[in-house]
């Protein structure tokens, strides 16, 4: 997993809830039907909208956000994309759990 690729520096765990998520994975349910969201920005904007609402309280201590989008979302020929020097990346579902793909986007 990721700990192997990162020399035991990166671990992902399910978040335990609350307003101060650290190293936790939060599943976000969006109200939109993303099965026809062919542009990756639709997926990311839908998740950002939910995260900024009162439905989810993930606090502000997290340092990185990954978006896992349905496989129908287009990324050109890439498996995922990331902000250059930023703290966000987004992936097609089929590539999201492959460590070398995420490590490539995370830098």
Secondary structure, DSSP 4 states (H G I P E B T S, - for coil): -HHHHTTS----EE---SS---SEE-----SS-GGG--BHHHHHHHHHHHHTSTT----S----EEEEE-TTSB-TT-SEEE-TTSSEEEEEGGGTT-HHHHHHHH-
